Amino acid sequence: MIETILLAMLVAKIKGYKLKPFFKSLYAYPIIIFSFIYIFIGISIFYDNYSFIKYEVWLEKIYILMFIPLIFKYKLYISSIIGSEHI
């Protein structure tokens, strides 16, 4: 999931958007922190430590719900409704 964030930042930079306002917002940091938690879980699974698997279902739901404040802050209601139908 971190690759999605990095890809979105790369596309925004190519299109000429500024990323500085995004990092000034406090809404972005929980998503970035959870992305690093997912990386940690992936690395631990790679090293045969499967103790975090039982929390994966709840962490995924929390991760998806963390996007709700960003949707309301940037008024992306229509885009998020369209995107949620593809899940």
C-alpha positions as CSV (number, residue, x, y, z in Angstrom):
1,M,0.0,0.0,0.0
2,I,3.0,2.3,0.4
3,E,3.7,1.8,-3.2
4,T,0.3,3.3,-4.0
5,I,1.1,6.4,-2.0
6,L,4.5,6.7,-3.6
7,L,3.1,6.3,-7.0
8,A,0.4,9.0,-6.4
9,M,3.1,11.3,-5.2
10,L,5.2,10.7,-8.2
11,V,2.3,11.3,-10.6
12,A,1.4,14.5,-8.7
13,K,5.0,15.7,-9.0
14,I,5.0,15.0,-12.7
15,K,1.8,16.9,-13.2
16,G,3.3,19.8,-11.3
17,Y,1.3,19.7,-8.1
18,K,2.9,20.8,-4.9
19,L,3.2,18.1,-2.2
20,K,4.1,20.5,0.6
21,P,0.4,21.2,1.6
22,F,-0.3,17.5,1.8
23,F,2.5,17.0,4.4
24,K,1.3,20.0,6.4
25,S,-2.0,18.4,6.9
26,L,-2.3,16.2,10.0
27,Y,-4.6,13.8,8.2
28,A,-1.8,12.3,6.1
29,Y,0.4,11.1,8.9
30,P,-1.8,8.3,10.2
31,I,-2.0,6.8,6.7
32,I,1.7,7.0,6.3
33,I,2.3,5.4,9.7
34,F,-0.1,2.6,8.9
35,S,1.7,2.0,5.6
36,F,4.9,1.5,7.5
37,I,3.1,-0.9,9.9
38,Y,2.1,-2.9,6.8
39,I,5.7,-3.0,5.6
40,F,6.7,-4.3,9.1
41,I,4.1,-7.0,9.0
42,G,5.2,-8.0,5.5
43,I,8.8,-8.2,6.5
44,S,7.9,-10.3,9.6
45,I,5.8,-12.7,7.4
46,F,8.8,-13.0,5.1
47,Y,10.9,-14.1,8.1
48,D,8.3,-16.7,9.1
49,N,6.8,-14.8,12.0
50,Y,3.1,-15.3,11.5
51,S,1.9,-13.9,14.8
52,F,0.6,-10.6,13.2
53,I,-1.7,-12.3,10.8
54,K,-4.6,-12.4,13.3
55,Y,-4.5,-8.6,13.4
56,E,-4.3,-8.1,9.7
57,V,-8.1,-8.1,9.2
58,W,-8.6,-5.3,11.7
59,L,-5.6,-3.3,10.6
60,E,-6.9,-3.3,7.0
61,K,-10.3,-2.0,8.0
62,I,-8.7,0.7,10.1
63,Y,-6.4,1.6,7.2
64,I,-9.3,2.0,4.8
65,L,-11.3,4.1,7.4
66,M,-8.4,6.5,7.8
67,F,-9.1,7.9,4.4
68,I,-12.5,9.2,5.5
69,P,-11.1,12.5,7.0
70,L,-9.1,13.1,3.8
71,I,-12.2,12.5,1.7
72,F,-14.2,15.1,3.7
73,K,-11.3,17.6,3.9
74,Y,-10.7,17.7,0.2
75,K,-14.4,17.2,-0.8
76,L,-13.8,14.0,-2.9
77,Y,-17.3,12.6,-2.2
78,I,-18.2,11.6,-5.8
79,S,-14.7,10.1,-6.6
80,S,-14.7,8.1,-3.4
81,I,-18.2,6.7,-4.0
82,I,-17.2,5.7,-7.6
83,G,-14.0,4.1,-6.3
84,S,-15.7,2.3,-3.5
85,E,-17.9,0.4,-6.0
86,H,-14.8,-1.2,-7.4
87,I,-13.8,-2.8,-4.1
